[in-house]
Amino acid sequence: MKKRDLPVGGGRWLTVVSADDPNGAELVLEPMGFAPARDYQKALFEAGIPATCFGVGNLHALCERLKKQGVVFRTEPTQMGPVSIAVFDDTCGHLIQIAQQ
């Protein structure tokens, strides 16, 4: 959910948090009005490279919970050596990876 939306020059400082923990981790969304950021985001997405990765405690349970909320996975939970990963589309042009060791 959106936590902060502050005007900064010609853009905005926009952050999001988990609805389950609004005082937990706060992510800043990169402004897409900056051409290099837009090009970088598009190149990562088109190459299938996640923009970020979050470590989780129970990958399979989290994937099931997210699917029930409508999240679409590009990569279902997959064992990759000592870790299991899954990748989903955040619907804003980013791929997000979650991993469990």
Secondary structure, DSSP 4 states (H G I P E B T S, - for coil): -EEEEEEETTEEEEEEEETTEEEEEEEEPPPTTSHHHHHHHHHHHHHT--SEEEE-S-HHHHHHHHHHTT--EEEEEEEETTEEEEEEE-SSS-EEEEEE-
